[in-house]
Amino acid sequence: MNNKKIVKKVLMEILDWSKVFLFALLISFFIRSTVVASAIVPTGSMEETIMIGSRIIINRLAYTNEGPERGDIVSFYYPDNEEELFLKRVMGLPGETIEGISGYIYINGEKLEEDYTPIILDYDFGPFTIPDNCYFMMGDNRNNSLDSRYWQNHFVERSKIIGRAELEYYPQIKLLR
């Protein structure tokens, strides 16, 4: 074989591998932008459920056919600065009135039974009436969480929710639903 044929064969091999690599990158980009997202938890607002430094998978398609439910952990754009992403638990749904009284959360005047956090509120809040197509968010670490109770814009619009947290994959593997 002469040198031109060898060079041509090597270049064809590089081109073939480049196509495979480019295709894999495009598929990866498509999945990350439309199906799932990965996030690192920067604060302790969701402790003991999700710890600082945990890595989680967000399902971007979770609310394609249905809306968020109370108790879902969701990623969303912070209403007071949409360049920041937050991770909190959905506590109040559209049309409901939520308030904190004597350490407990009440929805439309009824005490909410929660099995995901043992934390009792240090002080009362609300009442807040949640507008249509909006949600009220709180961290599980209730007394150490910058959440809907404190924001200038207390509610997260449905269109600002990125998706539902499904899985913690570091430092341990744990389903979040």
VMD Tcl script that builds the backbone (N, CA, C; Angstrom):
set m [mol new atoms 531]
animate dup $m
set s [atomselect $m all]
$s set {name element resname resid chain x y z} {
  {N N MET 1 A 0.831 -1.170 0.000}
  {CA C MET 1 A 0.000 0.000 0.000}
  {C C MET 1 A 0.880 1.239 0.000}
  {N N ASN 2 A 0.482 2.228 -0.783}
  {CA C ASN 2 A 1.301 3.431 -0.790}
  {C C ASN 2 A 0.839 4.409 0.299}
  {N N ASN 3 A 1.638 5.426 0.510}
  {CA C ASN 3 A 1.384 6.379 1.600}
  {C C ASN 3 A 0.066 7.123 1.442}
  {N N LYS 4 A -0.329 7.473 0.211}
  {CA C LYS 4 A -1.582 8.197 -0.008}
  {C C LYS 4 A -2.771 7.347 0.435}
  {N N LYS 5 A -2.738 6.067 0.134}
  {CA C LYS 5 A -3.840 5.190 0.532}
  {C C LYS 5 A -3.901 5.035 2.049}
  {N N ILE 6 A -2.756 4.970 2.679}
  {CA C ILE 6 A -2.714 4.842 4.146}
  {C C ILE 6 A -3.282 6.106 4.786}
  {N N VAL 7 A -2.842 7.275 4.301}
  {CA C VAL 7 A -3.332 8.548 4.849}
  {C C VAL 7 A -4.845 8.664 4.634}
  {N N LYS 8 A -5.295 8.301 3.446}
  {CA C LYS 8 A -6.730 8.366 3.142}
  {C C LYS 8 A -7.516 7.435 4.065}
  {N N LYS 9 A -7.002 6.237 4.295}
  {CA C LYS 9 A -7.678 5.273 5.169}
  {C C LYS 9 A -7.744 5.799 6.608}
  {N N VAL 10 A -6.651 6.394 7.086}
  {CA C VAL 10 A -6.621 6.949 8.449}
  {C C VAL 10 A -7.618 8.108 8.556}
  {N N LEU 11 A -7.634 8.991 7.558}
  {CA C LEU 11 A -8.562 10.116 7.574}
  {C C LEU 11 A -10.017 9.651 7.545}
  {N N MET 12 A -10.308 8.630 6.776}
  {CA C MET 12 A -11.669 8.073 6.724}
  {C C MET 12 A -12.052 7.478 8.079}
  {N N GLU 13 A -11.110 6.821 8.722}
  {CA C GLU 13 A -11.361 6.245 10.050}
  {C C GLU 13 A -11.635 7.350 11.077}
  {N N ILE 14 A -10.841 8.413 11.026}
  {CA C ILE 14 A -11.048 9.558 11.927}
  {C C ILE 14 A -12.414 10.192 11.666}
  {N N LEU 15 A -12.781 10.356 10.393}
  {CA C LEU 15 A -14.075 10.925 10.034}
  {C C LEU 15 A -15.214 10.051 10.556}
  {N N ASP 16 A -15.104 8.745 10.405}
  {CA C ASP 16 A -16.141 7.836 10.903}
  {C C ASP 16 A -16.292 7.957 12.422}
  {N N TRP 17 A -15.193 7.973 13.146}
  {CA C TRP 17 A -15.248 8.104 14.612}
  {C C TRP 17 A -15.763 9.480 15.013}
  {N N SER 18 A -15.423 10.511 14.262}
  {CA C SER 18 A -15.910 11.858 14.552}
  {C C SER 18 A -17.429 11.926 14.428}
  {N N LYS 19 A -17.972 11.248 13.424}
  {CA C LYS 19 A -19.432 11.209 13.252}
  {C C LYS 19 A -20.098 10.540 14.453}
  {N N VAL 20 A -19.547 9.432 14.907}
  {CA C VAL 20 A -20.094 8.721 16.066}
  {C C VAL 20 A -20.031 9.615 17.306}
  {N N PHE 21 A -18.883 10.243 17.517}
  {CA C PHE 21 A -18.704 11.124 18.677}
  {C C PHE 21 A -19.676 12.295 18.618}
  {N N LEU 22 A -19.822 12.937 17.474}
  {CA C LEU 22 A -20.733 14.062 17.305}
  {C C LEU 22 A -22.180 13.628 17.541}
  {N N PHE 23 A -22.554 12.489 17.019}
  {CA C PHE 23 A -23.906 11.969 17.211}
  {C C PHE 23 A -24.171 11.720 18.701}
  {N N ALA 24 A -23.204 11.146 19.390}
  {CA C ALA 24 A -23.353 10.896 20.834}
  {C C ALA 24 A -23.501 12.211 21.596}
  {N N LEU 25 A -22.735 13.229 21.226}
  {CA C LEU 25 A -22.854 14.537 21.868}
  {C C LEU 25 A -24.234 15.148 21.630}
  {N N LEU 26 A -24.731 15.054 20.411}
  {CA C LEU 26 A -26.050 15.598 20.102}
  {C C LEU 26 A -27.147 14.880 20.887}
  {N N ILE 27 A -27.069 13.568 20.971}
  {CA C ILE 27 A -28.053 12.794 21.744}
  {C C ILE 27 A -27.967 13.184 23.215}
  {N N SER 28 A -26.771 13.309 23.742}
  {CA C SER 28 A -26.572 13.701 25.137}
  {C C SER 28 A -27.154 15.089 25.397}
  {N N PHE 29 A -26.898 16.040 24.528}
  {CA C PHE 29 A -27.433 17.390 24.671}
  {C C PHE 29 A -28.955 17.366 24.636}
  {N N PHE 30 A -29.527 16.614 23.718}
  {CA C PHE 30 A -30.981 16.510 23.604}
  {C C PHE 30 A -31.592 15.941 24.889}
  {N N ILE 31 A -31.006 14.887 25.423}
  {CA C ILE 31 A -31.528 14.266 26.649}
  {C C ILE 31 A -31.431 15.232 27.817}
  {N N ARG 32 A -30.292 15.901 27.968}
  {CA C ARG 32 A -30.125 16.848 29.095}
  {C C ARG 32 A -31.051 18.052 28.981}
  {N N SER 33 A -31.374 18.481 27.794}
  {CA C SER 33 A -32.206 19.671 27.655}
  {C C SER 33 A -33.698 19.370 27.607}
  {N N THR 34 A -34.090 18.126 27.387}
  {CA C THR 34 A -35.517 17.823 27.271}
  {C C THR 34 A -36.010 16.691 28.171}
  {N N VAL 35 A -35.147 15.810 28.629}
  {CA C VAL 35 A -35.599 14.636 29.372}
  {C C VAL 35 A -35.175 14.682 30.838}
  {N N VAL 36 A -33.892 14.810 31.099}
  {CA C VAL 36 A -33.392 14.829 32.476}
  {C C VAL 36 A -32.382 15.957 32.662}
  {N N ALA 37 A -32.206 16.328 33.923}
  {CA C ALA 37 A -31.168 17.285 34.292}
  {C C ALA 37 A -30.471 16.725 35.524}
  {N N SER 38 A -29.269 17.154 35.733}
  {CA C SER 38 A -28.506 16.754 36.910}
  {C C SER 38 A -28.195 18.010 37.703}
  {N N ALA 39 A -28.234 17.899 39.040}
  {CA C ALA 39 A -27.970 19.068 39.875}
  {C C ALA 39 A -27.196 18.658 41.114}
  {N N ILE 40 A -26.434 19.611 41.633}
  {CA C ILE 40 A -25.736 19.447 42.910}
  {C C ILE 40 A -26.441 20.346 43.917}
  {N N VAL 41 A -26.809 19.805 45.063}
  {CA C VAL 41 A -27.540 20.548 46.083}
  {C C VAL 41 A -26.560 21.441 46.852}
  {N N PRO 42 A -26.743 22.782 46.784}
  {CA C PRO 42 A -25.768 23.697 47.386}
  {C C PRO 42 A -26.055 24.109 48.826}
  {N N THR 43 A -27.281 23.883 49.317}
  {CA C THR 43 A -27.635 24.363 50.661}
  {C C THR 43 A -28.268 23.247 51.485}
  {N N GLY 44 A -28.457 23.527 52.745}
  {CA C GLY 44 A -29.055 22.557 53.660}
  {C C GLY 44 A -30.552 22.705 53.826}
  {N N SER 45 A -31.229 23.405 52.923}
  {CA C SER 45 A -32.658 23.657 53.089}
  {C C SER 45 A -33.515 22.394 52.964}
  {N N MET 46 A -32.977 21.339 52.372}
  {CA C MET 46 A -33.746 20.096 52.220}
  {C C MET 46 A -33.257 18.983 53.150}
  {N N GLU 47 A -32.322 19.300 54.060}
  {CA C GLU 47 A -31.858 18.286 55.009}
  {C C GLU 47 A -33.035 17.856 55.871}
  {N N GLU 48 A -33.162 16.747 56.246}
  {CA C GLU 48 A -32.465 15.486 56.217}
  {C C GLU 48 A -32.797 14.663 54.970}
  {N N THR 49 A -33.684 15.147 54.131}
  {CA C THR 49 A -34.064 14.403 52.932}
  {C C THR 49 A -32.930 14.355 51.921}
  {N N ILE 50 A -32.369 15.525 51.604}
  {CA C ILE 50 A -31.269 15.642 50.651}
  {C C ILE 50 A -30.203 16.522 51.295}
  {N N MET 51 A -28.996 16.017 51.378}
  {CA C MET 51 A -27.929 16.721 52.087}
  {C C MET 51 A -27.134 17.636 51.139}
  {N N ILE 52 A -26.416 18.590 51.728}
  {CA C ILE 52 A -25.536 19.475 50.965}
  {C C ILE 52 A -24.526 18.628 50.185}
  {N N GLY 53 A -24.338 18.952 48.919}
  {CA C GLY 53 A -23.381 18.237 48.081}
  {C C GLY 53 A -23.951 17.021 47.375}
  {N N SER 54 A -25.174 16.644 47.700}
  {CA C SER 54 A -25.794 15.502 47.012}
  {C C SER 54 A -25.995 15.831 45.541}
  {N N ARG 55 A -25.917 14.809 44.728}
  {CA C ARG 55 A -26.172 14.962 43.295}
  {C C ARG 55 A -27.482 14.250 42.981}
  {N N ILE 56 A -28.328 14.947 42.238}
  {CA C ILE 56 A -29.657 14.410 41.969}
  {C C ILE 56 A -29.989 14.461 40.485}
  {N N ILE 57 A -30.948 13.637 40.110}
  {CA C ILE 57 A -31.480 13.610 38.744}
  {C C ILE 57 A -32.875 14.222 38.775}
  {N N ILE 58 A -33.115 15.163 37.865}
  {CA C ILE 58 A -34.402 15.842 37.731}
  {C C ILE 58 A -35.089 15.307 36.467}
  {N N ASN 59 A -36.325 14.880 36.601}
  {CA C ASN 59 A -37.122 14.406 35.473}
  {C C ASN 59 A -37.849 15.599 34.856}
  {N N ARG 60 A -37.390 16.054 33.699}
  {CA C ARG 60 A -37.994 17.209 33.029}
  {C C ARG 60 A -39.362 16.883 32.427}
  {N N LEU 61 A -39.662 15.603 32.243}
  {CA C LEU 61 A -40.924 15.204 31.617}
  {C C LEU 61 A -42.000 14.831 32.629}
  {N N ALA 62 A -41.699 14.962 33.915}
  {CA C ALA 62 A -42.622 14.508 34.963}
  {C C ALA 62 A -43.988 15.181 34.884}
  {N N TYR 63 A -44.020 16.422 34.453}
  {CA C TYR 63 A -45.279 17.160 34.450}
  {C C TYR 63 A -45.808 17.442 33.043}
  {N N THR 64 A -45.477 16.566 32.131}
  {CA C THR 64 A -45.961 16.713 30.763}
  {C C THR 64 A -47.479 16.571 30.708}
  {N N ASN 65 A -48.030 15.608 31.428}
  {CA C ASN 65 A -49.469 15.338 31.379}
  {C C ASN 65 A -50.207 15.653 32.674}
  {N N GLU 66 A -49.479 16.015 33.702}
  {CA C GLU 66 A -50.089 16.276 35.003}
  {C C GLU 66 A -49.298 17.364 35.707}
  {N N GLY 67 A -49.919 17.999 36.690}
  {CA C GLY 67 A -49.242 19.049 37.443}
  {C C GLY 67 A -48.538 18.488 38.665}
  {N N PRO 68 A -47.706 19.300 39.282}
  {CA C PRO 68 A -47.037 18.883 40.519}
  {C C PRO 68 A -48.055 18.547 41.614}
  {N N GLU 69 A -47.675 17.623 42.454}
  {CA C GLU 69 A -48.519 17.223 43.578}
  {C C GLU 69 A -47.843 17.632 44.874}
  {N N ARG 70 A -48.664 17.808 45.913}
  {CA C ARG 70 A -48.115 18.134 47.223}
  {C C ARG 70 A -47.138 17.038 47.638}
  {N N GLY 71 A -45.983 17.453 48.109}
  {CA C GLY 71 A -44.960 16.508 48.535}
  {C C GLY 71 A -43.884 16.264 47.497}
  {N N ASP 72 A -44.122 16.609 46.241}
  {CA C ASP 72 A -43.090 16.455 45.204}
  {C C ASP 72 A -41.923 17.391 45.510}
  {N N ILE 73 A -40.714 16.913 45.270}
  {CA C ILE 73 A -39.522 17.761 45.346}
  {C C ILE 73 A -39.237 18.205 43.917}
  {N N VAL 74 A -39.209 19.529 43.717}
  {CA C VAL 74 A -39.073 20.049 42.361}
  {C C VAL 74 A -37.926 21.041 42.239}
  {N N SER 75 A -37.400 21.131 41.036}
  {CA C SER 75 A -36.412 22.140 40.673}
  {C C SER 75 A -37.156 23.218 39.898}
  {N N PHE 76 A -36.829 24.493 40.184}
  {CA C PHE 76 A -37.541 25.591 39.543}
  {C C PHE 76 A -36.672 26.846 39.551}
  {N N TYR 77 A -37.100 27.811 38.729}
  {CA C TYR 77 A -36.434 29.111 38.710}
  {C C TYR 77 A -36.961 29.936 39.884}
  {N N TYR 78 A -36.035 30.430 40.703}
  {CA C TYR 78 A -36.360 31.229 41.874}
  {C C TYR 78 A -37.152 32.467 41.435}
  {N N PRO 79 A -38.363 32.676 41.972}
  {CA C PRO 79 A -39.219 33.776 41.501}
  {C C PRO 79 A -38.624 35.176 41.658}
  {N N ASP 80 A -37.746 35.379 42.623}
  {CA C ASP 80 A -37.172 36.707 42.823}
  {C C ASP 80 A -35.913 36.955 41.993}
  {N N ASN 81 A -35.369 35.901 41.379}
  {CA C ASN 81 A -34.194 36.027 40.514}
  {C C ASN 81 A -34.133 34.777 39.646}
  {N N GLU 82 A -34.719 34.843 38.481}
  {CA C GLU 82 A -34.879 33.663 37.644}
  {C C GLU 82 A -33.584 33.129 37.048}
  {N N GLU 83 A -32.456 33.730 37.394}
  {CA C GLU 83 A -31.173 33.166 36.981}
  {C C GLU 83 A -30.726 32.083 37.955}
  {N N GLU 84 A -31.377 32.006 39.114}
  {CA C GLU 84 A -31.035 31.007 40.132}
  {C C GLU 84 A -32.022 29.854 40.089}
  {N N LEU 85 A -31.497 28.644 40.299}
  {CA C LEU 85 A -32.338 27.456 40.379}
  {C C LEU 85 A -32.474 27.044 41.834}
  {N N PHE 86 A -33.671 26.674 42.236}
  {CA C PHE 86 A -33.937 26.230 43.598}
  {C C PHE 86 A -34.493 24.814 43.567}
  {N N LEU 87 A -34.393 24.144 44.705}
  {CA C LEU 87 A -34.945 22.805 44.893}
  {C C LEU 87 A -35.714 22.823 46.206}
  {N N LYS 88 A -37.017 22.621 46.150}
  {CA C LYS 88 A -37.872 22.636 47.341}
  {C C LYS 88 A -38.995 21.615 47.161}
  {N N ARG 89 A -39.767 21.472 48.229}
  {CA C ARG 89 A -40.916 20.574 48.210}
  {C C ARG 89 A -42.192 21.389 47.957}
  {N N VAL 90 A -43.068 20.869 47.105}
  {CA C VAL 90 A -44.364 21.499 46.853}
  {C C VAL 90 A -45.228 21.296 48.095}
  {N N MET 91 A -45.661 22.408 48.694}
  {CA C MET 91 A -46.499 22.329 49.895}
  {C C MET 91 A -47.922 22.788 49.631}
  {N N GLY 92 A -48.090 23.830 48.824}
  {CA C GLY 92 A -49.417 24.357 48.549}
  {C C GLY 92 A -49.712 24.340 47.064}
  {N N LEU 93 A -50.947 23.995 46.737}
  {CA C LEU 93 A -51.391 23.865 45.352}
  {C C LEU 93 A -52.265 25.055 44.953}
  {N N PRO 94 A -52.485 25.254 43.651}
  {CA C PRO 94 A -53.296 26.381 43.190}
  {C C PRO 94 A -54.667 26.416 43.873}
  {N N GLY 95 A -55.043 27.626 44.316}
  {CA C GLY 95 A -56.353 27.825 44.921}
  {C C GLY 95 A -56.425 27.553 46.411}
  {N N GLU 96 A -55.391 26.970 46.988}
  {CA C GLU 96 A -55.409 26.652 48.413}
  {C C GLU 96 A -54.924 27.843 49.240}
  {N N THR 97 A -55.278 27.797 50.534}
  {CA C THR 97 A -54.746 28.748 51.495}
  {C C THR 97 A -53.853 27.961 52.444}
  {N N ILE 98 A -52.606 28.427 52.599}
  {CA C ILE 98 A -51.623 27.739 53.435}
  {C C ILE 98 A -51.168 28.681 54.543}
  {N N GLU 99 A -50.970 28.125 55.730}
  {CA C GLU 99 A -50.456 28.913 56.843}
  {C C GLU 99 A -49.780 27.997 57.850}
  {N N GLY 100 A -48.909 28.594 58.637}
  {CA C GLY 100 A -48.241 27.883 59.722}
  {C C GLY 100 A -48.759 28.399 61.046}
  {N N ILE 101 A -49.271 27.483 61.879}
  {CA C ILE 101 A -49.838 27.856 63.170}
  {C C ILE 101 A -49.293 26.902 64.228}
  {N N SER 102 A -48.690 27.461 65.271}
  {CA C SER 102 A -48.201 26.683 66.423}
  {C C SER 102 A -47.317 25.508 66.003}
  {N N GLY 103 A -46.472 25.734 65.007}
  {CA C GLY 103 A -45.498 24.731 64.605}
  {C C GLY 103 A -45.931 23.818 63.474}
  {N N TYR 104 A -47.174 23.902 63.046}
  {CA C TYR 104 A -47.683 22.984 62.022}
  {C C TYR 104 A -48.207 23.748 60.812}
  {N N ILE 105 A -48.286 23.047 59.684}
  {CA C ILE 105 A -48.787 23.636 58.445}
  {C C ILE 105 A -50.252 23.248 58.288}
  {N N TYR 106 A -51.035 24.233 57.883}
  {CA C TYR 106 A -52.462 24.019 57.646}
  {C C TYR 106 A -52.780 24.386 56.200}
  {N N ILE 107 A -53.560 23.529 55.553}
  {CA C ILE 107 A -54.038 23.759 54.197}
  {C C ILE 107 A -55.550 23.907 54.282}
  {N N ASN 108 A -56.060 25.057 53.866}
  {CA C ASN 108 A -57.503 25.345 53.938}
  {C C ASN 108 A -58.070 25.039 55.322}
  {N N GLY 109 A -57.299 25.376 56.352}
  {CA C GLY 109 A -57.751 25.216 57.726}
  {C C GLY 109 A -57.557 23.835 58.327}
  {N N GLU 110 A -57.053 22.873 57.549}
  {CA C GLU 110 A -56.836 21.518 58.064}
  {C C GLU 110 A -55.347 21.244 58.214}
  {N N LYS 111 A -54.984 20.661 59.357}
  {CA C LYS 111 A -53.582 20.357 59.634}
  {C C LYS 111 A -53.060 19.352 58.606}
  {N N LEU 112 A -51.888 19.662 58.054}
  {CA C LEU 112 A -51.250 18.791 57.066}
  {C C LEU 112 A -50.431 17.723 57.776}
  {N N GLU 113 A -50.686 16.471 57.454}
  {CA C GLU 113 A -49.902 15.359 57.998}
  {C C GLU 113 A -48.722 15.122 57.066}
  {N N GLU 114 A -47.515 15.233 57.608}
  {CA C GLU 114 A -46.304 15.080 56.811}
  {C C GLU 114 A -45.483 13.913 57.332}
  {N N ASP 115 A -44.987 13.074 56.419}
  {CA C ASP 115 A -44.141 11.954 56.833}
  {C C ASP 115 A -42.701 12.112 56.359}
  {N N TYR 116 A -42.376 13.256 55.742}
  {CA C TYR 116 A -41.031 13.439 55.191}
  {C C TYR 116 A -40.135 14.325 56.037}
  {N N THR 117 A -40.677 14.964 57.057}
  {CA C THR 117 A -39.830 15.753 57.953}
  {C C THR 117 A -40.436 15.793 59.352}
  {N N PRO 118 A -39.616 15.625 60.364}
  {CA C PRO 118 A -40.115 15.712 61.737}
  {C C PRO 118 A -40.026 17.137 62.304}
  {N N ILE 119 A -39.542 18.082 61.504}
  {CA C ILE 119 A -39.262 19.426 62.005}
  {C C ILE 119 A -40.560 20.202 62.254}
  {N N ILE 120 A -40.631 20.813 63.413}
  {CA C ILE 120 A -41.746 21.673 63.810}
  {C C ILE 120 A -41.320 23.115 63.540}
  {N N LEU 121 A -42.223 23.915 62.986}
  {CA C LEU 121 A -41.919 25.315 62.688}
  {C C LEU 121 A -41.649 26.106 63.959}
  {N N ASP 122 A -40.650 26.976 63.899}
  {CA C ASP 122 A -40.315 27.838 65.035}
  {C C ASP 122 A -41.319 28.969 65.215}
  {N N TYR 123 A -41.990 29.358 64.137}
  {CA C TYR 123 A -42.926 30.478 64.227}
  {C C TYR 123 A -43.985 30.366 63.140}
  {N N ASP 124 A -45.045 31.116 63.318}
  {CA C ASP 124 A -46.192 31.091 62.411}
  {C C ASP 124 A -45.886 31.856 61.122}
  {N N PHE 125 A -46.648 31.537 60.072}
  {CA C PHE 125 A -46.572 32.289 58.820}
  {C C PHE 125 A -47.943 32.304 58.169}
  {N N GLY 126 A -48.104 33.206 57.216}
  {CA C GLY 126 A -49.326 33.271 56.423}
  {C C GLY 126 A -50.474 33.933 57.157}
  {N N PRO 127 A -51.656 33.736 56.647}
  {CA C PRO 127 A -52.033 32.844 55.549}
  {C C PRO 127 A -51.699 33.429 54.175}
  {N N PHE 128 A -51.410 32.511 53.232}
  {CA C PHE 128 A -51.188 32.856 51.840}
  {C C PHE 128 A -52.212 32.102 51.002}
  {N N THR 129 A -52.902 32.798 50.120}
  {CA C THR 129 A -53.805 32.145 49.173}
  {C C THR 129 A -53.057 32.027 47.853}
  {N N ILE 130 A -52.927 30.811 47.382}
  {CA C ILE 130 A -52.093 30.517 46.214}
  {C C ILE 130 A -52.882 30.771 44.928}
  {N N PRO 131 A -52.352 31.627 44.038}
  {CA C PRO 131 A -53.055 31.925 42.782}
  {C C PRO 131 A -53.127 30.708 41.857}
  {N N ASP 132 A -54.030 30.803 40.880}
  {CA C ASP 132 A -54.135 29.762 39.857}
  {C C ASP 132 A -52.787 29.571 39.181}
  {N N ASN 133 A -52.484 28.326 38.853}
  {CA C ASN 133 A -51.274 27.977 38.106}
  {C C ASN 133 A -49.989 28.296 38.869}
  {N N CYS 134 A -50.066 28.378 40.206}
  {CA C CYS 134 A -48.902 28.659 41.043}
  {C C CYS 134 A -48.823 27.664 42.198}
  {N N TYR 135 A -47.625 27.598 42.813}
  {CA C TYR 135 A -47.368 26.649 43.893}
  {C C TYR 135 A -46.605 27.336 45.013}
  {N N PHE 136 A -46.780 26.817 46.232}
  {CA C PHE 136 A -46.088 27.316 47.417}
  {C C PHE 136 A -45.042 26.282 47.788}
  {N N MET 137 A -43.775 26.694 47.899}
  {CA C MET 137 A -42.656 25.785 48.120}
  {C C MET 137 A -42.038 25.989 49.501}
  {N N MET 138 A -41.607 24.867 50.104}
  {CA C MET 138 A -40.882 24.944 51.379}
  {C C MET 138 A -39.775 23.902 51.384}
  {N N GLY 139 A -38.692 24.213 52.099}
  {CA C GLY 139 A -37.638 23.236 52.316}
  {C C GLY 139 A -38.014 22.326 53.472}
  {N N ASP 140 A -37.485 21.111 53.468}
  {CA C ASP 140 A -37.763 20.174 54.565}
  {C C ASP 140 A -37.113 20.615 55.872}
  {N N ASN 141 A -36.015 21.326 55.773}
  {CA C ASN 141 A -35.335 21.877 56.944}
  {C C ASN 141 A -36.012 23.218 57.255}
  {N N ARG 142 A -37.262 23.143 57.678}
  {CA C ARG 142 A -38.193 24.272 57.762}
  {C C ARG 142 A -37.653 25.521 58.433}
  {N N ASN 143 A -36.850 25.376 59.447}
  {CA C ASN 143 A -36.380 26.544 60.188}
  {C C ASN 143 A -35.054 27.085 59.649}
  {N N ASN 144 A -34.595 26.514 58.533}
  {CA C ASN 144 A -33.361 26.963 57.896}
  {C C ASN 144 A -33.518 26.863 56.378}
  {N N SER 145 A -34.571 27.489 55.865}
  {CA C SER 145 A -34.857 27.389 54.438}
  {C C SER 145 A -35.389 28.711 53.904}
  {N N LEU 146 A -34.727 29.230 52.880}
  {CA C LEU 146 A -35.229 30.406 52.169}
  {C C LEU 146 A -36.264 29.890 51.178}
  {N N ASP 147 A -37.528 30.035 51.519}
  {CA C ASP 147 A -38.589 29.460 50.684}
  {C C ASP 147 A -39.737 30.444 50.514}
  {N N SER 148 A -40.871 29.962 50.023}
  {CA C SER 148 A -42.012 30.820 49.683}
  {C C SER 148 A -42.430 31.760 50.803}
  {N N ARG 149 A -42.226 31.381 52.026}
  {CA C ARG 149 A -42.611 32.229 53.159}
  {C C ARG 149 A -41.876 33.564 53.142}
  {N N TYR 150 A -40.666 33.602 52.598}
  {CA C TYR 150 A -39.790 34.767 52.703}
  {C C TYR 150 A -39.569 35.511 51.389}
  {N N TRP 151 A -39.943 34.928 50.269}
  {CA C TRP 151 A -39.683 35.554 48.989}
  {C C TRP 151 A -40.569 36.775 48.788}
  {N N GLN 152 A -40.087 37.713 48.001}
  {CA C GLN 152 A -40.908 38.850 47.608}
  {C C GLN 152 A -42.090 38.353 46.770}
  {N N ASN 153 A -41.811 37.464 45.832}
  {CA C ASN 153 A -42.841 36.804 45.027}
  {C C ASN 153 A -43.036 35.420 45.635}
  {N N HIS 154 A -44.067 35.245 46.427}
  {CA C HIS 154 A -44.234 34.053 47.261}
  {C C HIS 154 A -44.511 32.765 46.491}
  {N N PHE 155 A -44.892 32.849 45.232}
  {CA C PHE 155 A -45.375 31.665 44.527}
  {C C PHE 155 A -44.547 31.359 43.283}
  {N N VAL 156 A -44.480 30.069 42.945}
  {CA C VAL 156 A -43.760 29.620 41.756}
  {C C VAL 156 A -44.790 29.284 40.685}
  {N N GLU 157 A -44.690 29.949 39.557}
  {CA C GLU 157 A -45.590 29.662 38.442}
  {C C GLU 157 A -45.274 28.289 37.857}
  {N N ARG 158 A -46.289 27.612 37.390}
  {CA C ARG 158 A -46.126 26.273 36.807}
  {C C ARG 158 A -45.081 26.279 35.690}
  {N N SER 159 A -45.056 27.316 34.883}
  {CA C SER 159 A -44.126 27.383 33.747}
  {C C SER 159 A -42.673 27.522 34.187}
  {N N LYS 160 A -42.421 27.859 35.448}
  {CA C LYS 160 A -41.055 28.039 35.960}
  {C C LYS 160 A -40.507 26.770 36.617}
  {N N ILE 161 A -41.333 25.736 36.677}
  {CA C ILE 161 A -40.882 24.463 37.251}
  {C C ILE 161 A -40.161 23.662 36.178}
  {N N ILE 162 A -38.926 23.270 36.467}
  {CA C ILE 162 A -38.099 22.527 35.514}
  {C C ILE 162 A -38.482 21.052 35.502}
  {N N GLY 163 A -38.671 20.481 36.689}
  {CA C GLY 163 A -39.032 19.075 36.767}
  {C C GLY 163 A -39.000 18.568 38.200}
  {N N ARG 164 A -39.283 17.285 38.336}
  {CA C ARG 164 A -39.353 16.638 39.648}
  {C C ARG 164 A -38.060 15.888 39.936}
  {N N ALA 165 A -37.545 16.063 41.158}
  {CA C ALA 165 A -36.360 15.313 41.583}
  {C C ALA 165 A -36.765 13.855 41.762}
  {N N GLU 166 A -36.047 12.969 41.105}
  {CA C GLU 166 A -36.401 11.554 41.128}
  {C C GLU 166 A -35.409 10.697 41.897}
  {N N LEU 167 A -34.114 11.041 41.776}
  {CA C LEU 167 A -33.086 10.134 42.267}
  {C C LEU 167 A -31.882 10.907 42.785}
  {N N GLU 168 A -31.407 10.518 43.950}
  {CA C GLU 168 A -30.117 10.985 44.434}
  {C C GLU 168 A -29.121 9.898 44.042}
  {N N TYR 169 A -28.048 10.276 43.355}
  {CA C TYR 169 A -27.085 9.255 42.921}
  {C C TYR 169 A -25.711 9.406 43.562}
  {N N TYR 170 A -25.514 10.459 44.347}
  {CA C TYR 170 A -24.270 10.630 45.083}
  {C C TYR 170 A -24.561 11.461 46.309}
  {N N PRO 171 A -24.083 11.160 47.442}
  {CA C PRO 171 A -23.130 10.113 47.828}
  {C C PRO 171 A -23.745 8.729 47.989}
  {N N GLN 172 A -25.066 8.643 47.903}
  {CA C GLN 172 A -25.722 7.351 47.969}
  {C C GLN 172 A -26.791 7.315 46.880}
  {N N ILE 173 A -27.270 6.137 46.565}
  {CA C ILE 173 A -28.365 6.013 45.617}
  {C C ILE 173 A -29.645 5.903 46.413}
  {N N LYS 174 A -30.570 6.856 46.135}
  {CA C LYS 174 A -31.827 6.889 46.890}
  {C C LYS 174 A -32.911 7.490 46.016}
  {N N LEU 175 A -34.074 6.814 45.939}
  {CA C LEU 175 A -35.226 7.369 45.240}
  {C C LEU 175 A -35.788 8.500 46.083}
  {N N LEU 176 A -36.223 9.575 45.435}
  {CA C LEU 176 A -36.737 10.742 46.136}
  {C C LEU 176 A -38.252 10.850 46.063}
  {N N ARG 177 A -38.892 9.859 45.562}
  {CA C ARG 177 A -40.370 9.873 45.461}
  {C C ARG 177 A -40.975 8.869 46.389}
}
mol reanalyze $m
mol bondsrecalc $m
mol representation Tube
mol addrep $m
